[in-house]
Structures are given as C-alpha cells and as structure tokens.
Amino acid sequence: MRAAAVVNLAAIERNCARLAGVGPRLCAVVKADAYGHGAVVCARAAIAGGATWLATATAAEALELRRAGLDGPILVMGALTREEAVLAVGAGADVVAWTHELIDWVAAAGGGRVHVKLDSGMGRLGTRDGDLADRLVERADAAAGIEVVGAMTHFATADELDDGFFDEQLGRFAEWAAGHRDLVVHAANSAGLLRDPAAHFDMARCGVAIYGLDPFGVDPAARGLEPALELRSWVAAVKPCAVGESAGYGRRFVATDPTVLGVVPIGYGDGLRRAQTNNFDVVIAGRRYASVGTVSMDNITVDLGRETSLAPGAEVTLIGRGISAEELAGRLGTINYEITCSLLGRVPRVYHRDGVAEPA
C-alpha cells in the first residue's frame, strides 16, 4: 500500500491503564474517528485498558459504536439538532444539555440520560448561569423518562501550565458542582487529569492522552504515555538531481549541489499539510532525511544526499521512530491533535499489538 497509519492497540491499552490509575473513572474520548486512529477499534482497546465510558462529539459517532456492539455508557458531548437528539437517544447514548429546549427534545424522543453543562469559562457550549443550570437539573429530574446522570464543564487552558485561568474555572465549577454531588461530576480532559487532582471529581474525559499524545504538546514519555500511531510510506523512485534542477510544483526546491532525490507517494490528499513544504523530516533506514520541494496531493520528495544506497521500496516513516506528532505540530504552529486528526480516509489504518497483527 502507498501509505498506512499503523496503530499499536497495546499502547492505547497501556495509556488507558495509566490514566485510569490516576484517580477517577476514565471516559475515553473517541470522537473524530478516535483522533484519526479508528473509533471502533480504539474504543475496544480503551475499554480493555480500563475505560468504563466512551465519549463522542456527534450522535452519528455514538450510533457507529453501538452498531459495532459496544454497549457501555456513551456520552455525546456536542451540540445536537432535534433530529440528532432523537438519534442519540435511540442509540442509548447520554446527551449534554444546557437549555430547556434540549431537555424537551430528549423528553419528546422518549426520554434518556442527560448531563447538565455549566460553562465555567470555555465560552462555548453550556450555560454560564449557575441558577439556570440548577433549574435544568430540576426540570430534567421532573420530566418523564429522563434521568439526570451528570454535571460537567470543560477547561479552556488546562494544557497551559502557567495560566491561572484554569484555577478560576475549577473554582467556579467546583462551587456549582458541590450542590450536585449525587450526580457524576466531571470536568477534566487529559491535561486536567494530569495537571491537578482537584480537577478529578468522579470522572475524567481523556482524548489525546489515550493515543499517547502529550496533552501539553511537549513529550509524551514525560507523562508516561506511548504514542500509538506511526505514519509510513515507501520510496517509489530514486533519481539524481543536478545543480539547478528542481523538484515539485513552483520549483520551491532547486539543487545547489548534486544530490539524489527520493519520491514518496504520500501528500496532502492523505493528510499531510502543504504548509509542511521544506519543513519536515522523514526516517529511512534509521536516518533522518529532509523533505524538499512542495508537498503535493499525492507525493513528496526527500533529499537523500549524494552518497546513498537507498533503492525504491525502502520504508519511510513520517510519524514515529523519533519523529513525533508534537515535533510536526511545533513546526507548523499547531497542536498534536490536528496532526493525527488530519489523516484522511484513503490512508488505511493497520492495527497490531506490540508487533502482532490485529484485524480491524
């Protein structure tokens, strides 16, 4: 195959065991196709590693998990239309509510499980009015067929260790949640879980960390995490490049010395970024080589140097083996989440457990 995202499910299991051992129950966030790793397969690995809940952003994502036979608690965290609320309830998923209308939709769909969300400072979904949040809990409790399960919020700056706003949010939420200790209280994402025990409450909703990505964007190993994904391709052609010759659209690489180029069949049609042009390395046969020239839809070129024994067919690693998603994110001025979420559907996901092949 021209490219593959190779995912170690054993690493996901170990990451979940590590996170579940920190304190509260673990909710594994598998939205966006498990951050590009494959939702159903990774959900099973997360549960094997100790997760007792799953979370998605959409009703359709929850339904995919149900159709795959996953029957534990699933929390749909995103905004829902009336039709999507019906879909979520029909899938037996919990939904998040912050308006009377959302609770009415759940009731009209035949009832279901609800988590009331306080916006403690994220500024997105949820109500900023603690009194209204209390009334929503009361209204849902009184509605036929609805069970109020949780009280929740989401942190804006948990991954910024020197930012005091995290403490402001935590204090605001803790004050409100103190009146709802009969519910499952949850606030922490991956960064919140690893940052502060005061944010643990009853459950942590971990996404990025279960895939072995550092929620603080630096070094997964420093957090006891193992990156689960490697992105691989291969050298499809090897060709000499004389002084003045170029590679790629726009001639953004022109050789100033004689060299040898390798053509690798992967590009932005697979999830690389055109913005990575002349700005990332790959690993071939244990050595780093610079990618040169414009990242195109289907190919990149790599400067192999003047002396090379590399031939077509050599394996190329773009993430893994010393090249982390955090490194790529830093070069692009983005976050590791986006690196893996950007992998597109034409890149097959290939699964294994510490080198032993695992069917999808």
C-alpha positions in Angstrom: 0.0 0.0 0.0 1.2 3.5 -0.8 0.8 4.7 2.8 -0.6 3.4 6.1 -1.3 4.6 9.6 0.0 1.8 11.8 -1.7 1.8 15.2 -0.5 -0.2 18.3 -3.6 -1.1 20.2 -1.5 -2.4 23.1 -0.1 1.2 23.5 -3.6 2.5 23.8 -4.5 -0.1 26.4 -1.4 0.8 28.4 -2.1 4.5 28.1 -5.7 3.9 29.4 -4.4 1.8 32.3 -2.0 4.6 33.2 -4.8 7.3 33.1 -7.3 5.1 34.8 -4.8 4.6 37.6 -4.5 8.3 38.3 -7.8 8.5 40.2 -11.3 8.8 38.8 -13.1 6.6 36.4 -11.9 7.0 32.8 -14.1 8.2 29.9 -12.2 7.6 26.6 -13.0 10.2 24.0 -13.1 8.6 20.6 -14.6 11.5 18.6 -13.2 12.4 15.1 -12.6 8.7 14.4 -10.6 8.4 17.6 -8.4 11.4 16.7 -7.6 9.7 13.4 -6.8 6.3 14.9 -10.0 4.5 14.2 -13.0 4.9 16.5 -14.4 1.3 17.0 -11.1 -0.5 17.3 -9.6 2.1 19.6 -12.8 2.2 21.7 -12.4 -1.5 22.3 -8.7 -1.1 23.2 -9.6 1.7 25.6 -12.2 -0.4 27.4 -9.6 -3.3 27.6 -7.3 -0.8 29.2 -9.7 0.3 31.9 -12.0 2.9 30.4 -15.6 2.5 31.6 -17.2 5.2 29.5 -16.8 6.4 25.9 -17.5 9.9 24.5 -18.2 11.2 21.1 -19.0 14.6 19.6 -21.9 13.5 17.5 -24.9 11.3 17.6 -23.7 9.5 14.4 -20.4 8.7 16.1 -22.3 7.1 19.0 -24.5 5.1 16.7 -21.4 3.7 14.9 -20.1 2.5 18.3 -23.5 0.9 19.1 -23.7 -0.9 15.8 -20.2 -2.3 16.4 -21.6 -3.9 19.6 -20.2 -1.5 22.2 -22.9 -1.5 24.9 -21.4 0.6 27.8 -22.2 4.2 28.6 -21.6 6.6 25.7 -21.7 10.4 26.2 -22.5 12.6 23.2 -20.8 15.9 24.1 -21.6 18.1 21.1 -24.5 20.3 20.0 -27.5 18.4 18.7 -30.4 19.3 16.4 -33.8 17.9 17.3 -33.2 15.1 14.8 -29.8 14.3 16.2 -31.2 14.2 19.7 -33.6 11.6 18.6 -30.7 9.6 17.0 -28.6 9.9 20.2 -31.5 8.8 22.4 -32.3 5.9 20.1 -28.7 4.8 20.3 -28.9 4.7 24.1 -26.4 7.5 24.5 -26.2 10.2 27.2 -26.6 13.7 25.9 -25.4 17.1 27.2 -28.0 19.8 27.9 -27.7 23.4 28.8 -31.1 24.7 27.7 -34.8 23.9 28.4 -35.2 23.1 24.7 -32.6 20.4 24.7 -34.3 18.7 27.7 -37.7 19.0 25.9 -36.2 17.3 22.8 -34.9 14.4 24.9 -38.3 14.0 26.6 -40.0 14.1 23.2 -37.7 11.4 21.9 -38.9 9.1 24.6 -36.5 10.1 27.4 -32.9 9.3 28.1 -29.9 10.2 30.2 -28.8 13.8 30.5 -25.6 15.6 31.7 -26.1 19.3 32.5 -23.2 21.5 31.4 -22.0 24.7 33.1 -19.9 27.0 31.0 -17.3 27.9 33.6 -15.2 29.9 31.2 -14.7 28.0 28.0 -17.1 30.3 26.3 -18.7 27.6 24.0 -21.4 25.1 24.9 -23.1 25.2 28.3 -24.8 27.9 30.3 -22.9 30.5 32.3 -25.8 30.9 34.6 -25.4 28.6 37.6 -29.0 29.2 38.7 -30.3 28.2 35.3 -28.1 25.1 35.4 -29.7 24.2 38.7 -33.2 24.7 37.2 -32.2 22.5 34.3 -31.3 19.7 36.7 -34.6 20.1 38.4 -36.6 20.2 35.2 -34.9 17.1 33.8 -35.5 15.3 37.1 -39.2 16.1 36.8 -39.5 15.1 33.1 -41.0 11.7 32.4 -38.4 9.3 31.2 -35.3 11.5 31.8 -32.5 10.5 34.2 -30.1 13.2 35.1 -26.7 11.5 35.2 -24.0 14.1 35.2 -22.9 17.6 35.9 -20.0 18.8 33.8 -17.8 21.6 32.4 -14.8 21.9 30.1 -11.5 23.7 30.7 -10.1 26.3 28.3 -6.4 26.4 29.4 -5.7 23.1 31.2 -2.8 22.5 28.8 -1.2 25.8 29.6 0.6 25.2 32.9 1.5 28.8 33.6 -2.1 30.1 33.1 -4.1 30.9 36.2 -7.5 30.8 34.4 -7.6 27.1 34.9 -7.8 27.7 38.6 -10.6 30.2 38.1 -12.6 27.8 36.1 -12.0 25.0 38.5 -13.2 27.1 41.5 -16.3 28.3 39.6 -17.3 24.8 38.6 -16.5 23.2 42.0 -18.7 25.7 43.8 -21.6 24.9 41.5 -21.0 21.1 41.4 -21.0 20.9 45.2 -24.7 21.1 45.1 -24.9 18.1 42.7 -22.7 15.5 44.3 -25.4 12.9 43.7 -24.5 13.1 40.0 -21.4 12.0 38.1 -19.4 15.2 38.3 -16.8 15.6 35.5 -14.5 18.3 34.2 -11.0 17.1 33.5 -9.7 16.5 30.0 -6.3 14.8 29.5 -4.4 17.8 30.6 -6.7 18.5 33.6 -6.3 14.9 34.8 -2.5 15.0 34.7 -2.3 18.6 36.0 -4.3 18.8 39.2 -6.1 16.2 41.4 -8.6 18.9 42.4 -10.0 18.6 38.9 -10.6 14.9 39.0 -14.0 14.7 40.6 -15.8 11.5 39.6 -14.7 11.0 36.0 -12.1 12.3 33.5 -12.8 12.6 29.8 -9.4 11.8 28.2 -8.9 12.0 24.5 -5.4 13.0 23.3 -3.5 11.2 26.0 -5.1 7.8 25.4 -3.4 7.8 22.0 -0.1 8.6 23.5 0.0 12.2 22.6 1.2 14.7 25.2 -1.7 17.0 26.2 0.9 19.7 27.0 2.4 19.4 23.5 5.9 18.5 24.5 6.9 15.0 25.3 4.6 12.0 25.8 7.2 10.0 27.6 7.5 12.6 30.3 3.8 11.9 31.1 4.3 8.1 31.0 2.5 7.9 27.6 3.3 5.8 24.5 2.4 7.2 21.0 0.2 4.6 19.4 0.4 5.7 15.7 3.1 5.6 13.1 2.6 7.0 9.6 4.5 5.1 7.0 5.0 5.2 3.3 7.8 4.0 0.9 10.3 5.2 -1.6 8.7 4.9 -5.0 11.5 6.3 -7.1 15.2 7.3 -6.7 16.7 9.8 -9.1 19.8 12.0 -9.4 19.3 15.8 -9.2 22.0 18.0 -10.7 22.8 21.6 -9.7 19.9 23.9 -11.0 17.4 21.1 -11.3 14.3 21.3 -9.1 11.5 19.2 -7.6 7.8 19.8 -7.2 5.3 22.5 -8.1 6.7 26.0 -8.1 10.3 24.9 -8.0 10.4 25.5 -4.3 13.5 23.3 -4.1 16.3 23.9 -6.5 19.5 21.9 -6.0 22.6 24.0 -5.2 24.8 20.8 -5.1 24.4 17.5 -6.9 22.2 15.2 -4.8 19.8 12.3 -5.1 16.0 12.6 -4.6 13.6 10.0 -3.3 9.9 10.3 -4.3 7.5 9.2 -1.6 3.8 8.5 -2.6 2.0 10.5 0.2 0.7 14.0 0.2 -2.0 16.4 1.3 -4.6 14.1 -0.2 -3.6 11.7 2.6 -3.4 14.2 5.4 -0.1 15.9 5.2 -0.2 19.7 5.0 1.0 21.8 2.1 2.3 24.2 4.7 4.9 21.5 5.6 6.7 22.3 2.4 10.5 22.3 3.1 9.7 22.0 6.8 9.8 18.4 8.0 11.9 15.3 8.1 11.3 11.6 7.5 13.2 8.5 8.7 14.5 5.9 6.2 16.7 3.0 7.4 17.3 4.6 10.7 18.4 8.0 9.4 16.6 11.4 9.1 16.3 13.0 5.7 14.8 16.3 4.9 11.7 16.6 2.7 12.3 19.1 0.0 10.0 20.8 -2.5 6.3 21.4 -2.4 4.1 18.9 -0.7 1.6 17.9 -3.4 -1.6 16.0 -3.2 -0.1 12.6 -3.8 3.7 12.9 -3.5 6.6 14.4 -1.6 10.3 14.4 -2.4 13.2 13.7 0.0 16.8 14.8 -0.3 18.8 11.5 0.1 22.2 13.2 -0.3 25.0 12.5 -2.7 26.0 9.1 -1.3 23.1 6.8 -0.9 22.5 3.1 -1.2 18.7 3.5 -0.8 16.6 2.0 -3.5 12.9 2.0 -4.4 10.9 0.0 -1.9 12.6 1.4 1.3 10.2 2.1 4.1 9.7 5.7 5.0 8.4 6.8 8.5 6.7 10.3 8.7 5.4 10.0 12.3 7.2 7.6 14.7 10.8 6.4 15.2 11.9 9.7 16.6 9.6 12.0 14.7 6.7 12.9 17.0 3.4 14.5 16.3 4.5 17.1 18.8 7.5 17.9 16.6 5.4 18.2 13.5 2.9 20.4 15.3 5.6 22.7 16.6 7.0 23.2 13.1 3.5 24.1 11.8 2.5 26.2 14.8 -0.4 23.9 15.6 -1.2 21.1 18.1 -0.6 17.4 18.0 -4.4 16.7 17.9 -4.6 18.3 14.5 -1.7 16.2 13.1 -3.4 12.9 13.7 -7.0 14.1 13.1 -5.8 15.3 9.6 -5.1 11.8 8.3 -7.6 11.2 5.6 -9.7 8.1 4.7 -7.5 6.9 1.9 -4.8 6.1 4.4 -5.6 2.6 5.7 -5.4 2.0 9.4 -3.4 -1.1 10.2 -3.6 -2.5 13.7 -1.3 -4.6 15.8 -0.5 -5.3 19.4 3.2 -4.8 20.0 4.0 -6.2 16.5 1.4 -8.9 16.4 -1.2 -8.1 13.6 -4.7 -7.4 14.8 -7.7 -7.4 12.5 -9.6 -4.1 12.2 
